[in-house]
């Protein structure tokens, strides 16, 4: 075999080796998606647990716990989410489908509506309260810091009933429903995104169930009445 033939053979072997490496990397990408999401969910769930909140209260005292915890929790959630998104974007991927116009406009409109559902729920809870800014401001200005709710849900009104306002009239977990809808209606779906959607759906259901437990413990019979009138996740007209 001449020099040219040997060179061509070496280039072919290198190309085949590269393609094998890319294929192996693509096949392991979904596993890494699971690992990234599992790490985010673990940290998020542990820091949101009552045990960690109570431990923080014992260490720092009730004023600093109530004044700082919600804001610090949201900050770490955003930072960790940005880290997860960065790792996710660097993974090799394979396109499953791509919806083009005009149907893609419907997908984008559905994503916008999903974000509207999420923001409506946040508005009922109070945007500044949800972000932890109100309690942080009260701490820094020397005001009385009100204890943060043990779970994120609709507040109790002056009549000692759960407030049914915004999207909380149609679903008990509008924030989780909105997040799920945003991912479900991605007009471009890839293998990694499909795995992500499944994991988000699983986390939404399990997280909402856990939230139900905490809200029942916090609100008692008032939440039971609300739970019987408003559906768990999928919206429908509320019962009277």
C-alpha positions as CSV (number, residue, x, y, z in Angstrom):
1,X,0.0,0.0,0.0
2,X,1.4,3.4,-1.0
3,X,1.8,6.5,1.2
4,X,-1.5,8.0,-0.2
5,X,-3.4,4.8,0.5
6,X,-2.1,4.6,4.1
7,X,-3.0,8.3,4.7
8,X,-6.5,7.7,3.4
9,X,-6.9,4.7,5.6
10,X,-5.7,6.6,8.7
11,X,-8.1,9.5,8.0
12,X,-11.0,6.9,7.6
13,X,-10.1,5.3,10.9
14,X,-9.9,8.7,12.6
15,X,-13.3,9.7,11.2
16,X,-14.9,6.4,12.3
17,X,-13.4,6.8,15.8
18,X,-14.8,10.3,16.0
19,X,-18.3,9.2,14.9
20,X,-18.2,6.4,17.5
21,X,-17.2,8.9,20.1
22,X,-20.1,11.2,19.1
23,X,-22.5,8.3,19.1
24,X,-21.5,7.2,22.5
25,X,-21.7,10.7,23.9
26,X,-25.2,11.2,22.4
27,X,-26.3,7.9,24.0
28,X,-25.1,8.9,27.4
29,X,-26.6,12.4,27.2
30,X,-30.0,11.4,28.6
31,X,-28.3,9.9,31.6
32,X,-26.6,13.2,32.2
33,X,-29.9,15.0,31.9
34,X,-31.3,12.8,34.6
35,X,-28.3,13.4,36.8
36,X,-28.5,17.2,36.4
37,X,-32.2,17.3,37.1
38,X,-31.9,14.9,40.0
39,X,-29.2,17.1,41.6
40,X,-31.3,20.2,41.2
41,X,-34.4,18.5,42.5
42,X,-32.5,17.1,45.5
43,X,-31.0,20.4,46.6
44,X,-34.3,22.2,46.0
45,X,-36.4,19.7,48.0
46,X,-33.9,19.4,50.9
47,X,-33.7,23.2,51.4
48,X,-37.5,23.5,51.1
49,X,-38.1,20.8,53.8
50,X,-39.5,21.7,57.2
51,X,-36.5,20.0,58.9
52,X,-34.0,22.3,57.3
53,X,-36.1,25.3,58.0
54,X,-36.5,24.3,61.6
55,X,-32.7,23.7,61.8
56,X,-32.0,27.2,60.4
57,X,-34.5,28.7,62.9
58,X,-32.6,27.0,65.8
59,X,-29.2,28.2,64.5
60,X,-30.1,31.8,63.5
61,X,-33.2,32.6,65.5
62,X,-36.7,33.1,64.2
63,X,-36.2,36.7,63.1
64,X,-33.3,36.0,60.8
65,X,-34.8,32.7,59.6
66,X,-38.0,34.4,58.6
67,X,-36.3,37.5,57.2
68,X,-33.6,35.8,55.1
69,X,-34.6,32.2,54.3
70,X,-37.1,32.8,51.5
71,X,-34.8,35.3,49.7
72,X,-31.8,33.1,50.1
73,X,-33.7,30.0,48.9
74,X,-34.9,31.7,45.8
75,X,-31.4,33.0,45.1
76,X,-29.8,29.6,45.3
77,X,-32.6,28.2,43.1
78,X,-31.9,30.7,40.3
79,X,-28.2,30.1,40.5
80,X,-28.5,26.4,40.5
81,X,-31.0,26.6,37.6
82,X,-28.6,28.7,35.6
83,X,-25.9,26.1,36.2
84,X,-28.2,23.3,35.2
85,X,-29.2,25.1,32.0
86,X,-25.6,25.7,31.1
87,X,-24.7,22.1,31.6
88,X,-27.8,21.0,29.7
89,X,-27.0,23.3,26.7
90,X,-23.6,21.7,26.3
91,X,-24.8,18.1,26.0
92,X,-24.9,16.5,22.5
93,X,-28.5,16.1,21.3
94,X,-30.7,14.7,18.6
95,X,-33.7,16.4,17.1
96,X,-37.0,14.5,17.3
97,X,-39.3,17.0,15.7
98,X,-39.5,20.7,14.8
99,X,-42.9,22.4,14.4
100,X,-42.7,25.2,11.9
101,X,-45.0,28.1,11.2
102,X,-47.9,28.6,11.5
103,X,-48.3,25.7,14.0
104,X,-45.3,26.9,15.9
105,X,-47.1,30.1,16.7
106,X,-49.8,28.1,18.5
107,X,-47.1,26.3,20.5
108,X,-45.5,29.7,21.4
109,X,-48.9,31.1,22.4
110,X,-49.5,28.0,24.6
111,X,-46.1,28.6,26.3
112,X,-47.1,32.2,26.9
113,X,-50.4,31.1,28.3
114,X,-48.6,28.7,30.6
115,X,-46.4,31.4,31.9
116,X,-49.5,33.5,32.5
117,X,-51.0,30.7,34.6
118,X,-47.8,30.5,36.6
119,X,-47.6,34.3,37.1
120,X,-51.2,34.5,38.1
121,X,-50.6,32.1,41.0
122,X,-47.5,34.1,42.1
123,X,-49.6,37.3,41.9
124,X,-52.2,35.9,44.3
125,X,-49.5,34.9,46.8
126,X,-47.9,38.3,46.3
127,X,-44.9,38.7,44.1
128,X,-42.7,40.4,46.7
129,X,-43.7,37.9,49.3
130,X,-43.0,35.0,47.0
131,X,-39.6,36.4,46.1
132,X,-38.7,36.9,49.8
133,X,-38.2,40.6,49.3
134,X,-40.9,41.7,51.7
135,X,-39.4,39.7,54.6
136,X,-35.9,40.8,53.7
137,X,-37.0,44.5,53.6
138,X,-38.7,44.2,57.0
139,X,-35.5,42.6,58.5
140,X,-33.2,45.3,57.2
141,X,-35.5,48.2,58.2
142,X,-36.1,46.9,61.7
143,X,-39.8,46.1,61.3
144,X,-41.5,43.0,62.6
145,X,-40.8,40.0,60.3
146,X,-43.9,37.9,59.7
147,X,-43.2,34.1,59.7
148,X,-43.1,32.7,56.1
149,X,-45.7,30.2,55.2
150,X,-44.6,26.5,55.4
151,X,-45.9,25.9,51.9
152,X,-46.4,27.9,48.8
153,X,-50.1,28.1,48.1
154,X,-53.1,30.5,48.2
155,X,-53.3,32.5,51.4
156,X,-56.0,32.4,54.0
157,X,-58.5,35.3,53.7
158,X,-60.2,37.4,56.4
159,X,-63.0,34.8,56.5
160,X,-60.5,32.1,57.5
161,X,-61.1,30.4,54.1
162,X,-58.5,29.8,51.4
163,X,-58.5,32.6,48.9
164,X,-59.8,31.5,45.5
165,X,-58.4,34.1,43.2
166,X,-56.7,34.1,39.8
167,X,-55.8,30.7,38.5
168,X,-56.2,29.3,42.1
169,X,-59.9,29.1,41.2
170,X,-59.3,26.4,38.6
171,X,-56.2,24.5,39.8
172,X,-54.6,24.1,43.2
173,X,-51.1,24.3,41.8
174,X,-51.0,26.9,39.0
175,X,-47.2,27.4,39.3
176,X,-46.4,23.8,38.7
177,X,-49.0,23.5,36.0
178,X,-47.6,26.6,34.2
179,X,-44.0,25.2,34.4
180,X,-45.1,21.9,32.9
181,X,-47.1,23.6,30.1
182,X,-44.1,25.7,29.1
183,X,-41.9,22.6,28.5
184,X,-44.7,20.5,26.9
185,X,-45.3,23.1,24.2
186,X,-41.7,23.5,23.1
187,X,-42.0,23.7,19.3
188,X,-38.6,22.0,18.8
189,X,-38.3,18.7,20.7
190,X,-35.0,16.8,21.1
191,X,-34.1,13.6,22.8
192,X,-32.7,15.5,25.8
193,X,-35.7,17.8,26.0
194,X,-38.0,14.8,25.9
195,X,-36.3,13.3,28.9
196,X,-36.5,16.7,30.6
197,X,-40.2,17.0,30.0
198,X,-40.8,13.5,31.5
199,X,-38.7,14.5,34.6
200,X,-40.5,17.8,34.9
201,X,-43.9,16.1,34.8
202,X,-42.8,13.6,37.4
203,X,-41.4,16.4,39.7
204,X,-44.6,18.5,39.2
205,X,-46.9,15.6,40.3
206,X,-44.8,14.5,43.2
207,X,-43.9,18.0,44.3
208,X,-47.6,19.1,44.2
209,X,-48.6,16.0,46.3
210,X,-46.0,16.9,48.8
211,X,-47.2,20.5,48.8
212,X,-50.7,19.3,49.5
213,X,-49.5,17.5,52.6
214,X,-47.9,20.7,53.9
215,X,-50.8,22.9,53.1
216,X,-53.3,20.6,54.8
217,X,-51.1,20.6,57.9
218,X,-50.9,24.4,57.8
219,X,-54.6,25.3,57.0
220,X,-56.5,22.3,58.3
221,X,-60.2,22.1,57.4
222,X,-60.0,25.3,55.4
223,X,-57.7,23.7,52.9
224,X,-59.8,20.5,52.9
225,X,-62.8,22.5,51.8
226,X,-60.7,24.2,49.1
227,X,-59.3,20.8,48.0
228,X,-62.8,19.4,47.5
229,X,-63.9,22.4,45.4
230,X,-60.8,22.9,43.1
231,X,-59.1,20.3,41.0
232,X,-55.6,19.1,41.8
233,X,-53.8,20.1,38.6
234,X,-55.9,20.0,35.4
235,X,-58.2,23.0,35.3
236,X,-61.9,22.8,35.1
237,X,-64.8,24.9,36.4
238,X,-64.7,25.0,40.2
239,X,-67.5,23.4,42.2
240,X,-69.7,25.6,44.3
